[in-house]
Amino acid sequence: MHSSAVFLIEFGAIILGLGLLGRFAGRFRISPIPLYLLGGLAFGTGGLLPLGTSEEFVAIGAEIGVILLLLMLGLEYTASDLVSNLKTHYPAGLVDAALNALPGAAMALLLGWGPVAAVVLAGVTWISSSGVIAKVLGDLGRVGNRETPVILSILVLEDLSMAVYLPIITALLAGTGLATGSVTLAVALGAAGLVLFLAVRYGRIISRFVTSEDPEKLLLVVLGLTLLVAGVAQQLQVSAAVGAFLVGIALSGEVAEGAHNLLSPLRDLFAAVFFVFFGLHTDPASIPPVLLPALALALVTTGTKIYTGYWAAKRSGISVRGRWRAGGALVARGEFSIVIAGLAVTAGIEPSLGPLATAYVLILVILGPLTARYTEPVAGHLTRRRPSAAAGAAPAKVREAVAAERDPAAGLGREPTPGLGREPEAEPVDDPGTVGRA
């Protein structure tokens, strides 16, 4: 009886604390993820007040949080959305993976952590935070901008790649051989391909089977199906998160929208528990030794993400200002970086990987909204200064032509030189577009 009371007190204090932290973050319009991580650090190993009785339940809640995160992510997309994005924007996805995964892998090898940790850290630095980015775009009023579909297409490709990446990580962390790992990857790819095919071809039939006008029944069926598929996927060493993601993709239309509305509060609750759980297993004293590598990695991958967004937007014909906005919006890392690092922490492959990932995410989840807001004006200010600096060193003939443009008499009767002395043409304003689930 006493242990039960202690469990209720501890778990109730966790939930209440999460609620207060969420309200604090909402008041200042920032992501609550860093606050949840800091809360976990405060009450975990080496923290101010380590938990005891409720830690096992928190671990189960954290696993459910990962499953619900991926389920809700799958509900955001239809199979046709994923297929069309894969066909149209796969070059941007390849550039994104190369530029942002390689720094993480290189850092792990430089630190002497080995190839498995290199693959894990590559994923930590590669995947942007869909949740943080979507919130920032909404806060800045950019959902209708022309560059927003480019941003979302990169996020979609990253999310889809998780269906391949997570089984690879799971196999590597489990220490399975090449043959077993290849079978696991083949099963994951086959399952993903089959789900996409069935969702495109028979999505309405699947949704009709799941749908219900009673919210309670719809919640139970969708949640039960997701946990069942996630459990089977984990039993096959494919990853429970991938199974949940595929369930979300298979559902579409009114079922997806209804399930999304019903499951959002549960997702928010258990996702917050997941971030706390990750913090609980990270000793705060282990963060200072990896702070400099985390900061260096954050600075490098901030630059590579900005270039990724700029390149992808330029490829889609977006204006220069829109290209900078696209690059700045992609910087934030968050939930999936922690999911990937959490798998490695659970497997115990490298004690310093968890602290480095925590510091890295804390830096970029704070820096990301700032780059989204200020990358474009800062870039615009710097590019405007370059022509003015070059004008002072312009050849005399060019200066004479400008003077002639302003005063024809000064040009000894010559016609004004086209294009000189005029105000620069205003950059076309991005037309609002529509972005949303089909």
Secondary structure, 3 states (H helix, E strand, C coil): CHHHHHHHHHHHHHHHHHHHHHHHHHHCCCCCHHHHHHHHHHHCCCCCCCCCCCHHHHHHHHHHHHHHHHHHHHHCCCHHHHHHHHHHHHHHHHHHHHHHHHHHHHHHHHCCCCHHHHHHHHHHHHCCCHHHHHHHHHHCCCCCCCCHHHHHHHHHHHHHHHHHHHHHHHHHHHCCCHHHHHHHHHHHHHHHHHHHHHHHHHHHHHHHHHCCCCHHHHHHHHHHHHHHHHHHHHHCCCCHHHHHHHHHHHCCHHHHHHHHHHHHHHHHHHHHHHHHHHHHCCCHHHCHHHHHHHHHHHHHHHHHHHHHHHHHHHHCCCCHHHHHHHHHHCCCCCHHHHHHHHHHHHHCCCCCHHHHHHHHHHHHHHHHHHHHHHHHHHHHHHHHHHHHHHHHCCCHHHHHHHHHHHCHHHHCCCCCCCCCCCCCCCCCCCCCCCCCCC
